[in-house]
Each structure stands twice: as C-alpha cells, then as structure tokens.
C-alpha cells in the first residue's frame, strides 16, 4: 500500500524517502491533496530480486532432489476427477 506525502514534505525528506523506497516502500506524492506522482522501487531492482530468487530456488532443487517416484500424469488425472 502506498503512503501519501505532500510535495513539500517529499522535497524536504527526499533522501529518507529514497532509502525507504529502496527497502520496498511506495509513496504517492500529492499537491494540495491531489495525487501527482508515485515514488516506487525501480523495476530493474525487481528484476534483480526475481533473478536472485530463481537462482536460490534452483540451488535448493539441486541440493534437495525429489526422492519419491512421482507419476505426474496420474496426479493430473486425479486432479481432474
């Protein structure tokens, strides 16, 4: 959820706002109570985070292989019934 902040306050507290945005928080900047801009984390950072999560997941799968024999087709058919 985005926190609303006035334009003047955003101007005076920009360094702190940027630290919070870097941590994942989102802000809507308002002017006289009307929303004018959103301050959100960069999509490039989200891509890096997603890539890191995928790498972590793949490492987990390598270290913890499935030990039981699983018939995927049977599970799919069972789910359809």
C-alpha positions, 0 to 999 in steps of 0.5 A: 500500500502506498503512503501519501506525502505532500510535495513539500514534505517529499522535497524536504525528506527526499533522501529518507524517502529514497532509502525507504523506497529502496527497502520496498516502500511506495509513496504517492506524492500529492499537491494540495491533496491531489495525487501527482506522482508515485515514488516506487522501487525501480523495476530493474531492482525487481528484476534483480530480486526475481533473478536472485530468487530463481537462482536460490530456488534452483540451488535448493532443487539441486541440493534437495532432489525429489526422492519419491517416484512421482507419476505426474500424469496420474496426479493430473488425472486425479486432479481432474476427477 
